[in-house]
Amino acid sequence: MSFINKLENNTIIVTNYVNKLNILRDLNNSSKLYNINFISMDELIKKFYFSYDENAIYYLMNKYNMNVDTSLVYLKNLYYVDINENYDNSKLNSLRDIKKDLIDNKLLIFDDLFLNYIKNKKLIFYNYNYFTKLEKDLIKKLADITDVLIISKEYEINKHD
């Protein structure tokens, strides 16, 4: 696997669980030792922006009279709004206000140490077909902080007789 040759120490590989197992298998067969970490895209988003727990869900359910599924949809969409932005859309402004409310009540969990952790590391996004708008924005922000490499999904060419 040519990907293994691109690895360096202090690397974080952003990929899914199946790819992680394949990489670990290939690393096990190689003769080198690497200081690398694995993280999923969801974990990276939560560490870079914020995460939430059941208290935030419970708060939304009680204050805004939502059910669990609706609360989760709102929480996942909070990543897309900026609390300092004034939007032309009333729904976006409402979402922004909910985000402010959750921040004021300390219900969103921010990882203040994560940015310092990744500063001297190389980030490799491995085997993704595409990136969402949020993921593209995240990659741009990460590229300003540290070295980012994107290795696209490789497809095997099957020749049929």
CYANA upper distance limits for C-alpha pairs under 8 A (distance plus 0.5 A):
  1 MET  CA      5 ASN  CA      8.22
  1 MET  CA     26 ASP  CA      7.90
  2 SER  CA      6 LYS  CA      7.67
  3 PHE  CA      7 LEU  CA      7.50
  4 ILE  CA     23 ILE  CA      8.25
  4 ILE  CA     26 ASP  CA      8.07
  4 ILE  CA     27 LEU  CA      7.63
  7 LEU  CA     11 THR  CA      7.62
  7 LEU  CA     34 TYR  CA      8.20
  8 GLU  CA     34 TYR  CA      7.20
  8 GLU  CA     35 ASN  CA      8.16
  8 GLU  CA     36 ILE  CA      8.34
  8 GLU  CA    122 LYS  CA      8.49
  9 ASN  CA     34 TYR  CA      5.83
  9 ASN  CA     35 ASN  CA      5.24
  9 ASN  CA     36 ILE  CA      6.67
 10 ASN  CA     34 TYR  CA      8.44
 10 ASN  CA     35 ASN  CA      5.99
 10 ASN  CA     36 ILE  CA      6.14
 10 ASN  CA     37 ASN  CA      8.39
 10 ASN  CA    120 ASN  CA      7.97
 10 ASN  CA    121 LYS  CA      5.54
 10 ASN  CA    122 LYS  CA      6.92
 11 THR  CA     35 ASN  CA      7.39
 11 THR  CA     36 ILE  CA      5.31
 11 THR  CA     37 ASN  CA      6.94
 11 THR  CA    121 LYS  CA      5.88
 11 THR  CA    122 LYS  CA      5.13
 11 THR  CA    123 LEU  CA      6.36
 11 THR  CA    124 ILE  CA      7.78
 12 ILE  CA     36 ILE  CA      6.17
 12 ILE  CA     37 ASN  CA      5.25
 12 ILE  CA     38 PHE  CA      6.16
 12 ILE  CA     39 ILE  CA      7.60
 12 ILE  CA    121 LYS  CA      7.31
 12 ILE  CA    122 LYS  CA      6.60
 12 ILE  CA    123 LEU  CA      5.36
 12 ILE  CA    124 ILE  CA      6.72
 13 ILE  CA     36 ILE  CA      7.80
 13 ILE  CA     37 ASN  CA      6.68
 13 ILE  CA     38 PHE  CA      5.34
 13 ILE  CA     39 ILE  CA      6.77
 13 ILE  CA    123 LEU  CA      6.42
 13 ILE  CA    124 ILE  CA      5.28
 13 ILE  CA    125 PHE  CA      6.56
 13 ILE  CA    126 TYR  CA      7.25
 14 VAL  CA     38 PHE  CA      6.47
 14 VAL  CA     39 ILE  CA      5.48
 14 VAL  CA     40 SER  CA      5.80
 14 VAL  CA     41 MET  CA      6.56
 14 VAL  CA     44 LEU  CA      8.29
 14 VAL  CA    123 LEU  CA      7.64
 14 VAL  CA    124 ILE  CA      6.44
 14 VAL  CA    125 PHE  CA      5.26
 14 VAL  CA    126 TYR  CA      6.58
 15 THR  CA     19 ASN  CA      6.81
 15 THR  CA     20 LYS  CA      7.05
 15 THR  CA     38 PHE  CA      7.65
 15 THR  CA     39 ILE  CA      6.97
 15 THR  CA     40 SER  CA      5.75
 15 THR  CA     41 MET  CA      7.16
 15 THR  CA    125 PHE  CA      6.79
 15 THR  CA    126 TYR  CA      5.87
 15 THR  CA    127 ASN  CA      7.27
 15 THR  CA    128 TYR  CA      8.09
 16 ASN  CA     20 LYS  CA      6.72
 16 ASN  CA     39 ILE  CA      8.30
 16 ASN  CA     40 SER  CA      6.07
 16 ASN  CA     41 MET  CA      8.14
 17 TYR  CA     21 LEU  CA      6.84
 17 TYR  CA     40 SER  CA      8.08
 18 VAL  CA     22 ASN  CA      6.91
 19 ASN  CA     23 ILE  CA      6.59
 19 ASN  CA    127 ASN  CA      8.12
 20 LYS  CA     24 LEU  CA      6.61
 20 LYS  CA     38 PHE  CA      7.56
 21 LEU  CA     25 ARG  CA      6.60
 22 ASN  CA     26 ASP  CA      6.77
 23 ILE  CA     27 LEU  CA      6.54
 24 LEU  CA     28 ASN  CA      6.50
 25 ARG  CA     29 ASN  CA      7.00
 26 ASP  CA     30 SER  CA      6.91
 27 LEU  CA     31 SER  CA      8.29
 27 LEU  CA     32 LYS  CA      8.05
 27 LEU  CA     33 LEU  CA      8.35
 39 ILE  CA     43 GLU  CA      6.75
 39 ILE  CA     44 LEU  CA      7.03
 40 SER  CA     44 LEU  CA      6.73
 41 MET  CA     45 ILE  CA      6.70
 42 ASP  CA     46 LYS  CA      6.75
 43 GLU  CA     47 LYS  CA      6.58
 44 LEU  CA     48 PHE  CA      6.44
 45 ILE  CA     49 TYR  CA      6.32
 45 ILE  CA     50 PHE  CA      7.82
 45 ILE  CA    135 GLU  CA      8.33
 45 ILE  CA    138 LEU  CA      8.07
 46 LYS  CA     50 PHE  CA      5.24
 46 LYS  CA     51 SER  CA      5.25
 47 LYS  CA     51 SER  CA      7.42
 47 LYS  CA    110 PHE  CA      7.66
 47 LYS  CA    111 ASP  CA      6.17
 47 LYS  CA    114 PHE  CA      7.00
 48 PHE  CA    110 PHE  CA      8.47
 48 PHE  CA    111 ASP  CA      7.57
 48 PHE  CA    114 PHE  CA      7.29
 48 PHE  CA    115 LEU  CA      7.76
 49 TYR  CA     79 TYR  CA      7.67
 49 TYR  CA    110 PHE  CA      7.30
 49 TYR  CA    111 ASP  CA      8.36
 50 PHE  CA    108 LEU  CA      6.70
 50 PHE  CA    109 ILE  CA      5.85
 50 PHE  CA    110 PHE  CA      5.21
 50 PHE  CA    111 ASP  CA      7.35
 51 SER  CA    108 LEU  CA      6.42
 51 SER  CA    109 ILE  CA      5.50
 51 SER  CA    110 PHE  CA      7.11
 52 TYR  CA     56 ALA  CA      6.62
 52 TYR  CA     57 ILE  CA      8.47
 52 TYR  CA     75 LEU  CA      8.41
 52 TYR  CA    107 LEU  CA      7.20
 52 TYR  CA    108 LEU  CA      5.55
 52 TYR  CA    109 ILE  CA      6.10
 53 ASP  CA     57 ILE  CA      7.36
 53 ASP  CA    107 LEU  CA      8.22
 53 ASP  CA    108 LEU  CA      8.28
 53 ASP  CA    109 ILE  CA      8.50
 54 GLU  CA     58 TYR  CA      6.49
 55 ASN  CA     59 TYR  CA      6.52
 55 ASN  CA    107 LEU  CA      7.18
 56 ALA  CA     60 LEU  CA      6.74
 56 ALA  CA    102 LEU  CA      7.65
 56 ALA  CA    107 LEU  CA      5.77
 56 ALA  CA    108 LEU  CA      7.52
 57 ILE  CA     61 MET  CA      6.68
 57 ILE  CA     68 VAL  CA      7.25
 57 ILE  CA     71 SER  CA      6.25
 57 ILE  CA     72 LEU  CA      7.37
 57 ILE  CA     75 LEU  CA      8.48
 58 TYR  CA     62 ASN  CA      6.71
 58 TYR  CA     68 VAL  CA      8.45
 59 TYR  CA     63 LYS  CA      6.40
 59 TYR  CA     64 TYR  CA      8.47
 60 LEU  CA     64 TYR  CA      5.85
 60 LEU  CA     65 ASN  CA      7.45
 60 LEU  CA     66 MET  CA      6.89
 60 LEU  CA     71 SER  CA      6.50
 61 MET  CA     65 ASN  CA      5.46
 61 MET  CA     66 MET  CA      4.88
 61 MET  CA     67 ASN  CA      6.19
 61 MET  CA     68 VAL  CA      7.25
 61 MET  CA     71 SER  CA      7.00
 62 ASN  CA     66 MET  CA      7.60
 66 MET  CA     70 THR  CA      6.41
 66 MET  CA     71 SER  CA      6.49
 67 ASN  CA     71 SER  CA      6.67
 68 VAL  CA     72 LEU  CA      6.76
 69 ASP  CA     73 VAL  CA      6.84
 70 THR  CA     74 TYR  CA      6.75
 71 SER  CA     75 LEU  CA      6.66
 72 LEU  CA     76 LYS  CA      6.64
 73 VAL  CA     77 ASN  CA      6.75
 74 TYR  CA     78 LEU  CA      6.80
 74 TYR  CA     95 LEU  CA      7.98
 75 LEU  CA     79 TYR  CA      8.19
 77 ASN  CA     81 VAL  CA      8.02
 77 ASN  CA     95 LEU  CA      8.47
 78 LEU  CA     95 LEU  CA      7.19
 78 LEU  CA     96 ARG  CA      7.80
 78 LEU  CA     99 LYS  CA      6.75
 79 TYR  CA    134 LEU  CA      8.12
 80 TYR  CA    134 LEU  CA      7.36
 81 VAL  CA     85 GLU  CA      8.15
 81 VAL  CA     92 LEU  CA      7.63
 81 VAL  CA     95 LEU  CA      7.72
 81 VAL  CA     96 ARG  CA      6.39
 82 ASP  CA     96 ARG  CA      7.08
 83 ILE  CA     96 ARG  CA      5.90
 83 ILE  CA     97 ASP  CA      7.85
 83 ILE  CA     99 LYS  CA      7.38
 83 ILE  CA    100 LYS  CA      6.70
 86 ASN  CA     93 ASN  CA      7.15
 87 TYR  CA     92 LEU  CA      6.76
 87 TYR  CA     93 ASN  CA      6.29
 88 ASP  CA     92 LEU  CA      8.39
 88 ASP  CA     93 ASN  CA      8.31
 89 ASN  CA     93 ASN  CA      6.88
 90 SER  CA     94 SER  CA      6.56
 91 LYS  CA     95 LEU  CA      6.67
 92 LEU  CA     96 ARG  CA      6.57
 93 ASN  CA     97 ASP  CA      6.65
 94 SER  CA     98 ILE  CA      6.80
 95 LEU  CA     99 LYS  CA      6.78
 96 ARG  CA    100 LYS  CA      6.75
 97 ASP  CA    101 ASP  CA      6.57
 98 ILE  CA    102 LEU  CA      6.68
 99 LYS  CA    103 ILE  CA      6.69
100 LYS  CA    104 ASP  CA      6.52
101 ASP  CA    105 ASN  CA      6.71
102 LEU  CA    106 LYS  CA      6.61
102 LEU  CA    107 LEU  CA      5.64
102 LEU  CA    108 LEU  CA      6.62
103 ILE  CA    107 LEU  CA      6.49
103 ILE  CA    108 LEU  CA      6.25
113 LEU  CA    117 TYR  CA      6.77
114 PHE  CA    118 ILE  CA      6.90
115 LEU  CA    119 LYS  CA      6.77
115 LEU  CA    145 ILE  CA      8.50
117 TYR  CA    121 LYS  CA      8.20
118 ILE  CA    122 LYS  CA      8.12
118 ILE  CA    145 ILE  CA      8.34
118 ILE  CA    146 THR  CA      7.40
119 LYS  CA    145 ILE  CA      6.32
119 LYS  CA    146 THR  CA      5.78
120 ASN  CA    146 THR  CA      7.00
121 LYS  CA    146 THR  CA      7.03
121 LYS  CA    147 ASP  CA      7.58
122 LYS  CA    146 THR  CA      6.90
122 LYS  CA    147 ASP  CA      5.46
122 LYS  CA    148 VAL  CA      6.51
122 LYS  CA    149 LEU  CA      8.17
123 LEU  CA    146 THR  CA      7.91
123 LEU  CA    147 ASP  CA      6.69
123 LEU  CA    148 VAL  CA      5.30
123 LEU  CA    149 LEU  CA      6.70
124 ILE  CA    148 VAL  CA      6.42
124 ILE  CA    149 LEU  CA      5.24
124 ILE  CA    150 ILE  CA      6.23
124 ILE  CA    151 ILE  CA      7.60
125 PHE  CA    148 VAL  CA      8.19
125 PHE  CA    149 LEU  CA      6.75
125 PHE  CA    150 ILE  CA      5.23
125 PHE  CA    151 ILE  CA      6.53
125 PHE  CA    152 SER  CA      8.42
126 TYR  CA    150 ILE  CA      6.71
126 TYR  CA    151 ILE  CA      5.42
126 TYR  CA    152 SER  CA      6.79
126 TYR  CA    153 LYS  CA      7.63
127 ASN  CA    151 ILE  CA      6.47
127 ASN  CA    152 SER  CA      5.40
127 ASN  CA    153 LYS  CA      4.37
127 ASN  CA    154 GLU  CA      7.40
128 TYR  CA    151 ILE  CA      8.12
128 TYR  CA    152 SER  CA      6.09
128 TYR  CA    153 LYS  CA      5.77
129 ASN  CA    152 SER  CA      7.10
129 ASN  CA    153 LYS  CA      6.21
131 PHE  CA    135 GLU  CA      6.03
131 PHE  CA    136 LYS  CA      6.42
132 THR  CA    136 LYS  CA      6.64
133 LYS  CA    137 ASP  CA      6.70
134 LEU  CA    138 LEU  CA      6.63
135 GLU  CA    139 ILE  CA      6.63
136 LYS  CA    140 LYS  CA      6.79
137 ASP  CA    141 LYS  CA      6.80
138 LEU  CA    142 LEU  CA      6.58
139 ILE  CA    143 ALA  CA      6.52
139 ILE  CA    148 VAL  CA      8.12
140 LYS  CA    144 ASP  CA      7.19
141 LYS  CA    145 ILE  CA      7.39
142 LEU  CA    146 THR  CA      6.54
142 LEU  CA    147 ASP  CA      8.37
142 LEU  CA    148 VAL  CA      7.64
143 ALA  CA    147 ASP  CA      6.37
143 ALA  CA    148 VAL  CA      5.99
